[in-house]
Amino acid sequence: MRTQVAIIGGGPAGLLLAQLLHNQGIETCVLERTTREEVLGRVRAGVLETGFTELLAQAGADAGLKAGAGRHAGLTIADGENTFRVDLEALTGKTVAIYGQSDITRDLYAVRDAAGAPTLHECAGVKLHDLDGDTPFVTFLHGGKMNRLDFDFVIGCDGFRGPTRQEIPEDARVEHEKIYPFGWLGILTETPPVTDEFMYCRSDRGFALCAMQHDGLSRYYLQCRLSDGVDDWTDEMFWAELSRRIPSDVAGRLEIGPSLSKYIAPLRSQVCSPMRYGKLFLCGDAAHIVPPTGAKGLNTAASDIHYLHEALSAWYGKGDADALEAYSDRALARIWKTQRFSWWMTQLLHRFPEQSGFDRHLQDSEMDYLRDSTAAQTTLAENYVGLPY
């Protein structure tokens, strides 16, 4: 088999890039390790920057977004019982869309299926070959036999634990990482959201987030110990602790119901540099991870997709390699800005172990400044709705 661009990973990043390239007449083949059902079962929240929604429209995969997304013009920050709203639209002229990751993936599958473009599931033992040579190819097990796919370029969209990043030799890559000393315990519940917009809450007991997927489906998150397991938290314990961490008037409005899913995610920041090696280009979580506090994970993948789509279109359309050569530097410049914002939001809102009185006073003053300063709120808003590509 042969294709122009092989894409390893059939999540939203890989599918979106594949569809954008397909629309430019560039052949792609997507290889995914799991089944389609498992990919669609990856239930994640979706705060989408304007740039991401524009990419979906460009891919022709925004019909569901137009019909089902909520538009949020602001967010609320609670500091104990005190709250203030950051008006994203007034400060930036932009809003964010609320649309679940599984919905995005389903929409992208639909347009790719309609185009008859190949997406192969249950591909095991993926191995890349001759990445710095003239005949690059990938081998993988599919359909009970070993297969070979030749390509011009390969894109690693296979996530933090995928194989493609490891194909860059250790002496050719640098990985920067920060592990945070806590995780997030999240639940999905079929209850009306307690707030109209996301509410980020700082309390002496730790961080909490009130979020939603749509009018009848809510998401809530609690800062928890890294040593905690899901079985350590009953639904009753979760709701009781959430009520302690959010303003009392908000807690009084909570509609409590059973959790549809419950999981714990550790928080980390990670960046791999460079994001290119020979014919391999990394994209999304394969190259970088951010803590979820700033809602930048999928959105940062979107900026990578923008740069790659632009670069590959220039190469195949005009034979211009400049954007391909500049891809890693361009992507990393924006990635480090989203890392800074995610780190700042995490530092602002969480209770850290071993936090000194000095640290706490600095955190208090940062919160006071954000509450009272239009300039500070503008900085938050510009980053939250998405920096330009």
Protein Blocks (a to p, Z undefined) as FASTA:
>chain_A
ZZfbdcehjbfklmmmmmmmmmnopacddddfbdfklmmmmccdddddfklmmmmmmnop
ammmmmmpccdfbdcddehjbccdddfklmnopacddddfklmmmmmmmmmmmnopacde
hiehiacehklmmbdcddddeehiacddddfbdcdfebjklmklmmpcfklcccdddddf
bdcdddddddddfbfbdcddddfkbpcddddfblmlccddddddfkbcfklpcfklmmmm
mmmmpcfklmmmpccdddfbdcdddddddddddfbehjbccehjlloccdfklopmmmmm
mmmmmmmmmmmmmmmmnopaklmmmmmmmmmmmmmmmmmmmmmmmmmmpccehiafklmm
mmmmmmmmmmmmmklmmmmmmmmnopaZZ
